[in-house]
Amino acid sequence: MSDIKKKLKIKDKEFEVFIREADIQRAIKEVAAKINNDLAGKNPLFLIVLNGAFMFAADLMKHVDIECQLSFVKLSSYSGTSTTQVIRELIGLDEPLVDRYVVLVEDIVDTGHTMAHLLETLKGLGAKEVKIATLAFKPDAFKYNYPLDYIGMNISNNFVVGYGFDYDGFGRNSVDIYKTV
């Protein structure tokens, strides 16, 4: 169990503890169990969206016990605490996707712009099926109607940091998740 700090200050913002490590790990195990059940025998490619999803992906893959491969892509649509709605692809995909099952692993889905962009790209590259696994989902911010296949937890529309989530690159290195005060 983590030694929980009650509050964090990052740059000009204050944050309070929101979701504890034990709850995060429980949600990850549930997502992994669903993936193991749904994708057994399909040899999926897990495409991990950097930087935010690195902690979620590392813990998730400890519980995924099916044959699979991993790759990474780095995308960004945030500036500070708000989305820019412009997707900047920073590191591209170099895996062949024709007739592959793909699982996009994302830390958080809020507006859904980044995932919409990635879904379109991957389908254009011939992926057989694309599923989305996210640790956190903000249903009140979501602007699309595509399915999210594996959701660790629904959260409120607060800005969050910790466990991979960041504020201008800071705050990712906590085992707990914090929200703005």
Secondary structure in CASP SS format (residue, H / E / C, confidence):
PFRMAT SS
TARGET T0000
AUTHOR 0000-0000-0000
METHOD secondary structure of the structure
MODEL  1
M C 1.00
S C 1.00
D C 1.00
I C 1.00
K C 1.00
K C 1.00
K E 1.00
L E 1.00
K E 1.00
I E 1.00
K C 1.00
D C 1.00
K E 1.00
E E 1.00
F E 1.00
E E 1.00
V E 1.00
F E 1.00
I E 1.00
R C 1.00
E H 1.00
A H 1.00
D H 1.00
I H 1.00
Q H 1.00
R H 1.00
A H 1.00
I H 1.00
K H 1.00
E H 1.00
V H 1.00
A H 1.00
A H 1.00
K H 1.00
I H 1.00
N H 1.00
N H 1.00
D H 1.00
L H 1.00
A C 1.00
G C 1.00
K C 1.00
N C 1.00
P C 1.00
L E 1.00
F E 1.00
L E 1.00
I E 1.00
V E 1.00
L E 1.00
N C 1.00
G C 1.00
A C 1.00
F H 1.00
M H 1.00
F H 1.00
A H 1.00
A H 1.00
D H 1.00
L H 1.00
M H 1.00
K C 1.00
H C 1.00
V C 1.00
D C 1.00
I C 1.00
E C 1.00
C C 1.00
Q E 1.00
L E 1.00
S E 1.00
F E 1.00
V E 1.00
K E 1.00
L E 1.00
S E 1.00
S E 1.00
Y E 1.00
S E 1.00
G C 1.00
T C 1.00
S E 1.00
T E 1.00
T E 1.00
Q E 1.00
V E 1.00
I E 1.00
R E 1.00
E E 1.00
L E 1.00
I E 1.00
G C 1.00
L C 1.00
D C 1.00
E C 1.00
P C 1.00
L C 1.00
V C 1.00
D C 1.00
R C 1.00
Y E 1.00
V E 1.00
V E 1.00
L E 1.00
V E 1.00
E E 1.00
D E 1.00
I E 1.00
V E 1.00
D C 1.00
T C 1.00
G C 1.00
H H 1.00
T H 1.00
M H 1.00
A H 1.00
H H 1.00
L H 1.00
L H 1.00
E H 1.00
T H 1.00
L H 1.00
K H 1.00
G H 1.00
L C 1.00
G C 1.00
A C 1.00
K C 1.00
E E 1.00
V E 1.00
K E 1.00
I E 1.00
A E 1.00
T E 1.00
L E 1.00
A E 1.00
F E 1.00
K C 1.00
P C 1.00
D C 1.00
A C 1.00
F C 1.00
K C 1.00
Y C 1.00
N C 1.00
Y C 1.00
P C 1.00
L C 1.00
D C 1.00
Y E 1.00
I E 1.00
G E 1.00
M E 1.00
N E 1.00
I C 1.00
S C 1.00
N C 1.00
N C 1.00
F C 1.00
V E 1.00
V E 1.00
G E 1.00
Y C 1.00
G C 1.00
F E 1.00
D C 1.00
Y E 1.00
D C 1.00
G C 1.00
F E 1.00
G C 1.00
R C 1.00
N C 1.00
S C 1.00
V C 1.00
D C 1.00
I E 1.00
Y E 1.00
K E 1.00
T E 1.00
V C 1.00
END
